Amino acid sequence: MTPTLTLISVGIALMTIILSIFGASWLNQRALEKHTDLLREMFAAEFKAIDTRFAAIEARFEARFAAIEARLDRIERQLDAVFKPSLPK
């Protein structure tokens, strides 16, 4: 084999290795982007479900506090009716 042919073969082999490395890197990047998009969609769905649950819990607490407030107002009115301030005679 001549030295020129050897150099050409080595050059082609190096170019092939470099191209294959860049190709594999590009394909890996594309795969990572797809996985990232899938994770983003999954987390968005999970956060939406959690947000819905918190909204339901908040509504329940607001209803309970409103009921407690109404009961306390009723008790306060009853106590005011029983213990009316009166002037001494």
N, CA, C and O atoms as a GROMACS GRO file, in nm:
protein
  356
    1MET      N    1   0.083  -0.117   0.000
    1MET     CA    2   0.000   0.000   0.000
    1MET      C    3   0.089   0.124   0.000
    1MET      O    4   0.190   0.131   0.069
    2THR      N    5   0.048   0.219  -0.078
    2THR     CA    6   0.126   0.342  -0.087
    2THR      C    7   0.092   0.433   0.029
    2THR      O    8  -0.017   0.424   0.085
    3PRO      N    9   0.184   0.521   0.066
    3PRO     CA   10   0.157   0.612   0.177
    3PRO      C   11   0.040   0.706   0.147
    3PRO      O   12  -0.033   0.742   0.239
    4THR      N   13   0.023   0.745   0.024
    4THR     CA   14  -0.087   0.834  -0.011
    4THR      C   15  -0.221   0.764   0.010
    4THR      O   16  -0.315   0.823   0.065
    5LEU      N   17  -0.229   0.641  -0.032
    5LEU     CA   18  -0.353   0.564  -0.016
    5LEU      C   19  -0.382   0.542   0.133
    5LEU      O   20  -0.498   0.546   0.175
    6THR      N   21  -0.279   0.519   0.212
    6THR     CA   22  -0.296   0.500   0.356
    6THR      C   23  -0.348   0.628   0.419
    6THR      O   24  -0.440   0.623   0.502
    7LEU      N   25  -0.292   0.743   0.383
    7LEU     CA   26  -0.337   0.871   0.436
    7LEU      C   27  -0.482   0.900   0.397
    7LEU      O   28  -0.560   0.951   0.478
    8ILE      N   29  -0.517   0.868   0.275
    8ILE     CA   30  -0.655   0.890   0.230
    8ILE      C   31  -0.750   0.800   0.309
    8ILE      O   32  -0.857   0.844   0.350
    9SER      N   33  -0.712   0.675   0.332
    9SER     CA   34  -0.796   0.581   0.407
    9SER      C   35  -0.812   0.628   0.552
    9SER      O   36  -0.922   0.623   0.607
   10VAL      N   37  -0.703   0.673   0.613
   10VAL     CA   38  -0.710   0.722   0.750
   10VAL      C   39  -0.797   0.848   0.757
   10VAL      O   40  -0.875   0.864   0.850
   11GLY      N   41  -0.783   0.936   0.659
   11GLY     CA   42  -0.864   1.059   0.656
   11GLY      C   43  -1.012   1.027   0.644
   11GLY      O   44  -1.096   1.086   0.713
   12ILE      N   45  -1.044   0.934   0.555
   12ILE     CA   46  -1.185   0.895   0.538
   12ILE      C   47  -1.238   0.829   0.666
   12ILE      O   48  -1.351   0.853   0.706
   13ALA      N   49  -1.156   0.746   0.730
   13ALA     CA   50  -1.197   0.680   0.853
   13ALA      C   51  -1.222   0.784   0.963
   13ALA      O   52  -1.321   0.774   1.036
   14LEU      N   53  -1.134   0.883   0.975
   14LEU     CA   54  -1.153   0.987   1.075
   14LEU      C   55  -1.278   1.069   1.047
   14LEU      O   56  -1.354   1.100   1.140
   15MET      N   57  -1.301   1.104   0.923
   15MET     CA   58  -1.421   1.180   0.887
   15MET      C   59  -1.547   1.099   0.918
   15MET      O   60  -1.647   1.154   0.965
   16THR      N   61  -1.542   0.969   0.892
   16THR     CA   62  -1.656   0.882   0.922
   16THR      C   63  -1.682   0.875   1.072
   16THR      O   64  -1.797   0.881   1.115
   17ILE      N   65  -1.576   0.863   1.150
   17ILE     CA   66  -1.592   0.858   1.296
   17ILE      C   67  -1.650   0.989   1.348
   17ILE      O   68  -1.741   0.989   1.430
   18ILE      N   69  -1.596   1.101   1.298
   18ILE     CA   70  -1.645   1.232   1.342
   18ILE      C   71  -1.791   1.250   1.302
   18ILE      O   72  -1.872   1.297   1.383
   19LEU      N   73  -1.827   1.214   1.181
   19LEU     CA   74  -1.967   1.225   1.137
   19LEU      C   75  -2.059   1.136   1.220
   19LEU      O   76  -2.170   1.176   1.254
   20SER      N   77  -2.014   1.016   1.252
   20SER     CA   78  -2.098   0.926   1.331
   20SER      C   79  -2.116   0.981   1.473
   20SER      O   80  -2.224   0.967   1.531
   21ILE      N   81  -2.013   1.041   1.530
   21ILE     CA   82  -2.025   1.100   1.664
   21ILE      C   83  -2.125   1.215   1.663
   21ILE      O   84  -2.211   1.223   1.750
   22PHE      N   85  -2.113   1.305   1.565
   22PHE     CA   86  -2.207   1.416   1.556
   22PHE      C   87  -2.349   1.368   1.528
   22PHE      O   88  -2.444   1.424   1.582
   23GLY      N   89  -2.363   1.268   1.445
   23GLY     CA   90  -2.496   1.212   1.416
   23GLY      C   91  -2.559   1.151   1.540
   23GLY      O   92  -2.678   1.172   1.566
   24ALA      N   93  -2.480   1.076   1.615
   24ALA     CA   94  -2.532   1.014   1.738
   24ALA      C   95  -2.569   1.123   1.839
   24ALA      O   96  -2.671   1.112   1.908
   25SER      N   97  -2.488   1.225   1.849
   25SER     CA   98  -2.519   1.336   1.940
   25SER      C   99  -2.648   1.405   1.900
   25SER      O  100  -2.730   1.437   1.986
   26TRP      N  101  -2.667   1.428   1.772
   26TRP     CA  102  -2.788   1.493   1.724
   26TRP      C  103  -2.912   1.407   1.753
   26TRP      O  104  -3.014   1.457   1.799
   27LEU      N  105  -2.901   1.276   1.726
   27LEU     CA  106  -3.013   1.187   1.753
   27LEU      C  107  -3.044   1.180   1.903
   27LEU      O  108  -3.160   1.176   1.942
   28ASN      N  109  -2.941   1.179   1.984
   28ASN     CA  110  -2.962   1.176   2.129
   28ASN      C  111  -3.031   1.304   2.175
   28ASN      O  112  -3.119   1.300   2.261
   29GLN      N  113  -2.993   1.417   2.119
   29GLN     CA  114  -3.056   1.544   2.154
   29GLN      C  115  -3.204   1.543   2.118
   29GLN      O  116  -3.287   1.589   2.196
   30ARG      N  117  -3.237   1.490   2.003
   30ARG     CA  118  -3.377   1.481   1.961
   30ARG      C  119  -3.456   1.392   2.057
   30ARG      O  120  -3.569   1.425   2.094
   31ALA      N  121  -3.397   1.279   2.097
   31ALA     CA  122  -3.465   1.189   2.190
   31ALA      C  123  -3.487   1.257   2.325
   31ALA      O  124  -3.593   1.244   2.385
   32LEU      N  125  -3.386   1.330   2.372
   32LEU     CA  126  -3.401   1.402   2.498
   32LEU      C  127  -3.509   1.509   2.490
   32LEU      O  128  -3.584   1.529   2.586
   33GLU      N  129  -3.519   1.577   2.377
   33GLU     CA  130  -3.625   1.677   2.360
   33GLU      C  131  -3.762   1.613   2.367
   33GLU      O  132  -3.854   1.668   2.428
   34LYS      N  133  -3.777   1.497   2.304
   34LYS     CA  134  -3.907   1.427   2.308
   34LYS      C  135  -3.942   1.386   2.451
   34LYS      O  136  -4.055   1.403   2.495
   35HIS      N  137  -3.844   1.332   2.524
   35HIS     CA  138  -3.870   1.292   2.662
   35HIS      C  139  -3.902   1.413   2.749
   35HIS      O  140  -3.989   1.406   2.836
   36THR      N  141  -3.832   1.522   2.726
   36THR     CA  142  -3.859   1.644   2.802
   36THR      C  143  -4.000   1.695   2.776
   36THR      O  144  -4.069   1.736   2.869
   37ASP      N  145  -4.042   1.691   2.651
   37ASP     CA  146  -4.179   1.734   2.619
   37ASP      C  147  -4.283   1.644   2.686
   37ASP      O  148  -4.384   1.693   2.737
   38LEU      N  149  -4.258   1.514   2.684
   38LEU     CA  150  -4.351   1.422   2.749
   38LEU      C  151  -4.358   1.447   2.900
   38LEU      O  152  -4.466   1.446   2.959
   39LEU      N  153  -4.242   1.470   2.962
   39LEU     CA  154  -4.242   1.500   3.106
   39LEU      C  155  -4.314   1.630   3.135
   39LEU      O  156  -4.387   1.640   3.233
   40ARG      N  157  -4.294   1.731   3.050
   40ARG     CA  158  -4.360   1.859   3.069
   40ARG      C  159  -4.512   1.842   3.061
   40ARG      O  160  -4.584   1.900   3.143
   41GLU      N  161  -4.561   1.764   2.966
   41GLU     CA  162  -4.705   1.740   2.954
   41GLU      C  163  -4.757   1.664   3.075
   41GLU      O  164  -4.865   1.694   3.126
   42MET      N  165  -4.680   1.565   3.120
   42MET     CA  166  -4.723   1.486   3.234
   42MET      C  167  -4.731   1.574   3.360
   42MET      O  168  -4.828   1.566   3.435
   43PHE      N  169  -4.629   1.656   3.383
   43PHE     CA  170  -4.630   1.743   3.500
   43PHE      C  171  -4.740   1.847   3.491
   43PHE      O  172  -4.801   1.883   3.592
   44ALA      N  173  -4.768   1.896   3.372
   44ALA     CA  174  -4.876   1.994   3.356
   44ALA      C  175  -5.010   1.930   3.395
   44ALA      O  176  -5.092   1.993   3.462
   45ALA      N  177  -5.031   1.806   3.353
   45ALA     CA  178  -5.155   1.736   3.389
   45ALA      C  179  -5.162   1.713   3.540
   45ALA      O  180  -5.268   1.729   3.601
   46GLU      N  181  -5.049   1.674   3.599
   46GLU     CA  182  -5.047   1.650   3.744
   46GLU      C  183  -5.073   1.780   3.821
   46GLU      O  184  -5.148   1.780   3.919
   47PHE      N  185  -5.010   1.888   3.778
   47PHE     CA  186  -5.031   2.016   3.847
   47PHE      C  187  -5.175   2.063   3.832
   47PHE      O  188  -5.230   2.124   3.923
   48LYS      N  189  -5.236   2.035   3.717
   48LYS     CA  190  -5.376   2.072   3.698
   48LYS      C  191  -5.465   1.993   3.794
   48LYS      O  192  -5.559   2.047   3.852
   49ALA      N  193  -5.435   1.864   3.810
   49ALA     CA  194  -5.513   1.780   3.902
   49ALA      C  195  -5.495   1.828   4.046
   49ALA      O  196  -5.591   1.834   4.123
   50ILE      N  197  -5.372   1.862   4.082
   50ILE     CA  198  -5.346   1.911   4.218
   50ILE      C  199  -5.417   2.044   4.240
   50ILE      O  200  -5.474   2.067   4.346
   51ASP      N  201  -5.414   2.130   4.141
   51ASP     CA  202  -5.481   2.260   4.151
   51ASP      C  203  -5.632   2.241   4.170
   51ASP      O  204  -5.694   2.312   4.248
   52THR      N  205  -5.689   2.146   4.098
   52THR     CA  206  -5.832   2.117   4.112
   52THR      C  207  -5.863   2.067   4.253
   52THR      O  208  -5.963   2.106   4.313
   53ARG      N  209  -5.777   1.979   4.305
   53ARG     CA  210  -5.799   1.927   4.440
   53ARG      C  211  -5.790   2.038   4.544
   53ARG      O  212  -5.872   2.044   4.636
   54PHE      N  213  -5.692   2.128   4.529
   54PHE     CA  214  -5.679   2.238   4.624
   54PHE      C  215  -5.799   2.333   4.615
   54PHE      O  216  -5.845   2.385   4.716
   55ALA      N  217  -5.849   2.355   4.495
   55ALA     CA  218  -5.967   2.440   4.480
   55ALA      C  219  -6.087   2.377   4.550
   55ALA      O  220  -6.165   2.447   4.615
   56ALA      N  221  -6.102   2.245   4.540
   56ALA     CA  222  -6.212   2.176   4.608
   56ALA      C  223  -6.197   2.186   4.759
   56ALA      O  224  -6.294   2.209   4.831
   57ILE      N  225  -6.075   2.168   4.807
   57ILE     CA  226  -6.051   2.177   4.952
   57ILE      C  227  -6.078   2.319   5.000
   57ILE      O  228  -6.137   2.339   5.106
   58GLU      N  229  -6.036   2.417   4.922
   58GLU     CA  230  -6.060   2.557   4.959
   58GLU      C  231  -6.209   2.587   4.965
   58GLU      O  232  -6.255   2.657   5.056
   59ALA      N  233  -6.284   2.536   4.869
   59ALA     CA  234  -6.429   2.558   4.868
   59ALA      C  235  -6.494   2.494   4.992
   59ALA      O  236  -6.583   2.552   5.053
   60ARG      N  237  -6.447   2.373   5.028
   60ARG     CA  238  -6.501   2.307   5.147
   60ARG      C  239  -6.474   2.388   5.272
   60ARG      O  240  -6.562   2.405   5.356
   61PHE      N  241  -6.351   2.438   5.285
   61PHE     CA  242  -6.317   2.518   5.404
   61PHE      C  243  -6.397   2.647   5.408
   61PHE      O  244  -6.443   2.688   5.515
   62GLU      N  245  -6.415   2.710   5.295
   62GLU     CA  246  -6.494   2.833   5.293
   62GLU      C  247  -6.638   2.806   5.335
   62GLU      O  248  -6.697   2.885   5.408
   63ALA      N  249  -6.695   2.694   5.288
   63ALA     CA  250  -6.831   2.659   5.327
   63ALA      C  251  -6.839   2.631   5.477
   63ALA      O  252  -6.933   2.673   5.544
   64ARG      N  253  -6.740   2.559   5.529
   64ARG     CA  254  -6.741   2.528   5.672
   64ARG      C  255  -6.726   2.654   5.755
   64ARG      O  256  -6.796   2.671   5.855
   65PHE      N  257  -6.635   2.743   5.716
   65PHE     CA  258  -6.617   2.867   5.790
   65PHE      C  259  -6.742   2.955   5.784
   65PHE      O  260  -6.776   3.021   5.882
   66ALA      N  261  -6.810   2.956   5.671
   66ALA     CA  262  -6.934   3.032   5.660
   66ALA      C  263  -7.040   2.975   5.754
   66ALA      O  264  -7.113   3.049   5.819
   67ALA      N  265  -7.046   2.841   5.761
   67ALA     CA  266  -7.143   2.778   5.850
   67ALA      C  267  -7.110   2.809   5.996
   67ALA      O  268  -7.199   2.837   6.076
   68ILE      N  269  -6.983   2.802   6.030
   68ILE     CA  270  -6.942   2.834   6.168
   68ILE      C  271  -6.972   2.979   6.201
   68ILE      O  272  -7.019   3.010   6.310
   69GLU      N  273  -6.945   3.067   6.108
   69GLU     CA  274  -6.972   3.209   6.130
   69GLU      C  275  -7.121   3.234   6.151
   69GLU      O  276  -7.160   3.314   6.236
   70ALA      N  277  -7.205   3.165   6.072
   70ALA     CA  278  -7.349   3.181   6.088
   70ALA      C  279  -7.394   3.130   6.225
   70ALA      O  280  -7.478   3.193   6.290
   71ARG      N  281  -7.339   3.019   6.268
   71ARG     CA  282  -7.376   2.965   6.399
   71ARG      C  283  -7.332   3.058   6.512
   71ARG      O  284  -7.406   3.082   6.607
   72LEU      N  285  -7.211   3.111   6.499
   72LEU     CA  286  -7.163   3.204   6.601
   72LEU      C  287  -7.246   3.332   6.605
   72LEU      O  288  -7.273   3.386   6.712
   73ASP      N  289  -7.288   3.380   6.489
   73ASP     CA  290  -7.375   3.498   6.485
   73ASP      C  291  -7.509   3.469   6.555
   73ASP      O  292  -7.561   3.552   6.630
   74ARG      N  293  -7.563   3.350   6.530
   74ARG     CA  294  -7.688   3.312   6.594
   74ARG      C  295  -7.672   3.303   6.745
   74ARG      O  296  -7.757   3.349   6.820
   75ILE      N  297  -7.562   3.242   6.789
   75ILE     CA  298  -7.537   3.232   6.933
   75ILE      C  299  -7.519   3.370   6.994
   75ILE      O  300  -7.568   3.396   7.104
   76GLU      N  301  -7.450   3.458   6.924
   76GLU     CA  302  -7.429   3.594   6.975
   76GLU      C  303  -7.562   3.669   6.989
   76GLU      O  304  -7.585   3.739   7.087
   77ARG      N  305  -7.650   3.652   6.889
   77ARG     CA  306  -7.782   3.716   6.898
   77ARG      C  307  -7.862   3.661   7.015
   77ARG      O  308  -7.930   3.736   7.086
   78GLN      N  309  -7.855   3.530   7.036
   78GLN     CA  310  -7.927   3.470   7.147
   78GLN      C  311  -7.873   3.519   7.281
   78GLN      O  312  -7.949   3.547   7.374
   79LEU      N  313  -7.740   3.530   7.291
   79LEU     CA  314  -7.682   3.579   7.415
   79LEU      C  315  -7.717   3.726   7.438
   79LEU      O  316  -7.743   3.767   7.551
   80ASP      N  317  -7.718   3.804   7.330
   80ASP     CA  318  -7.758   3.944   7.344
   80ASP      C  319  -7.904   3.955   7.389
   80ASP      O  320  -7.937   4.044   7.467
   81ALA      N  321  -7.990   3.866   7.342
   81ALA     CA  322  -8.130   3.868   7.382
   81ALA      C  323  -8.146   3.829   7.528
   81ALA      O  324  -8.231   3.885   7.598
   82VAL      N  325  -8.066   3.734   7.575
   82VAL     CA  326  -8.076   3.689   7.713
   82VAL      C  327  -8.015   3.791   7.809
   82VAL      O  328  -8.075   3.823   7.912
   83PHE      N  329  -7.900   3.841   7.776
   83PHE     CA  330  -7.829   3.933   7.864
   83PHE      C  331  -7.837   4.075   7.811
   83PHE      O  332  -7.735   4.132   7.771
   84LYS      N  333  -7.958   4.132   7.811
   84LYS     CA  334  -7.975   4.269   7.769
   84LYS      C  335  -7.926   4.361   7.879
   84LYS      O  336  -7.957   4.342   7.996
   85PRO      N  337  -7.849   4.462   7.840
   85PRO     CA  338  -7.807   4.554   7.944
   85PRO      C  339  -7.928   4.636   7.991
   85PRO      O  340  -8.007   4.684   7.910
   86SER      N  341  -7.940   4.650   8.120
   86SER     CA  342  -8.052   4.727   8.175
   86SER      C  343  -7.998   4.832   8.272
   86SER      O  344  -7.896   4.812   8.336
   87LEU      N  345  -8.068   4.939   8.279
   87LEU     CA  346  -8.028   5.047   8.369
   87LEU      C  347  -8.075   5.015   8.510
   87LEU      O  348  -8.182   4.958   8.528
   88PRO      N  349  -7.996   5.051   8.611
   88PRO     CA  350  -8.043   5.026   8.749
   88PRO      C  351  -8.162   5.114   8.783
   88PRO      O  352  -8.172   5.226   8.733
   89LYS      N  353  -8.252   5.066   8.865
   89LYS     CA  354  -8.374   5.137   8.901
   89LYS      C  355  -8.356   5.222   9.022
   89LYS      O  356  -8.451   5.288   9.065
   0.00000   0.00000   0.00000
